[in-house]
Amino acid sequence: MDETITCTWRDPLTDEEMVGLVRSHGGDAVAGWWDKVRTHSLGWVAARDGDGLLVGFVNVAWDGQDHAFLLDTKTRGSHQHRGIGTAVVQVAAAHARAAGCEWLHVDFEPHLRDFYFTACGFRPTDAGLIHLHSTP
């Protein structure tokens, strides 16, 4: 396998590829998810190896103006800890900036704190969250 990784913005990406990426590290992939999500995105970054295999991904949602949101950052299980996740986030940030966004938001599980704060350059902020499926 060629170890060259290429990151692209808004290039074609199939639902089948997304299901494979999610399952590659034990995630719960739902067929049809990507086909529903992509129409609501500012864009997405796909990272591919030299053979064309999807090895990384991040989706960028936005409010149409100042705020962009990173969602579903993923790296293929066999390709983790090689800088691919950091690279897709950097490309996403550059394209959100180019689209006129002023802020890039992300939320994450605690074990990803070092990745987002150290590797990707996010800073801690106050934020709020309502779990809509919890008991009222």
N, C-alpha and C positions, 0 to 999 in steps of 0.2 A: 504494500500500500504506500502511496506517495504521502509524505507527511506535510505537504504544503496545504495550508488552510486558507481559504478565500472567503471573505465576508462580503455579502451583497445586500443591497437595500431594495426591498419590494420585488425581488425576483420571484418567479413562479415557484410555488411550494404546494405539494399535494397533501390532502388530508391523510393519505396512507403514509407519507413520509413523517408527518407529525405523530401519528399513532406509533410508528416504529421508534421515533426518538424518545417519546414518553415512556414506552415500555422498556427501552434499553437500560433504564436505571430503576425499574420497578414501579414506575408511576401507573396510575389508573387512567389509561387512555380511553377516550370516548370517541368512537367513529362519528364523523360528521361535525365535530367541534370546530376544526379549522375553517371549514366551509361557512359556518355561521359567524365566526369571529372576524375574519379578515376584512369584511366590508365595513367594519366599524373602526378600523385602525388608521392612524396616520401612516403607519408603515411597519415593517418588520425587518429584522436582520436574520439572514440565513448564513450559517457557516458550513462550508463543505470541504471535504478533503479532496485530494487530487483525483480520486476516483468518482467524485460527485456525490458521495454519501453525505447526508445531512448529519452534522456532528454538533451543531450548536444553533440556538435560536433565541430571539427575544421579540416580543410584540410591543409596539408603542401605541397606546391609546391616547386620546387628547380631548380637550374641551373645545377645540376649534380656534383657540387663541393662545393664551399664555401658559397653560399647564399641559404637560405631557406626563404619561404614567407608564412605567415599565411593568410589563406583565409576562409571566410565564417564561422567565429566563431558564434555559435548559441547555445542558451539555450531555452528549451521548455518554453513557456509563463508561465505555471503554476509552473515552478521550478526556476524562476529567483531569483537573490539575495540570493542564498544559497551557493555560492562559486564554482558552477559547471563550469562556464566559466573560472574562474581562474585555476581550476584543469585541464581542457582539454588543456589550453595553456601551463601549466607547463609540462604536459606529452609530448606535441608536441615539446617543446624546448629540453627536455631530449633526445628524439629520433632523432631530427635534429643534436644535438651535437654528439650523438653516431654514426651517419652516416658520420661524418667528417665535417659538416658545421661549418663555423666560425661565420656567421652572421645570425640572424633571423629578418626579416623585417615584418612590418605590417603597413597598412594605414587604416584610420578609420574616421568616422564622428566626428565632434567636441564634441558631447555629450558623446562619449565613451573615451575621453581623460583620465579621472580619472581611468577608468577600466584598460586601457593598461599601463599607466604610474605608477599609484600607486599600483594597485592590482597585475599586471603582471610583473612589473619591466622594461618595455621598457623605453628608454630615447628619448627625442626629437632630431631629426636630420634634416638637410636640405634635401629636396627631390624635384623632379620635376614630373610633370604630364602633359600629353597631353590628352584632351578629344577628342577621335577619331571620335565621332559622332557630334561634333559641326561644325558650318560653318567655312570653312577655311579662 
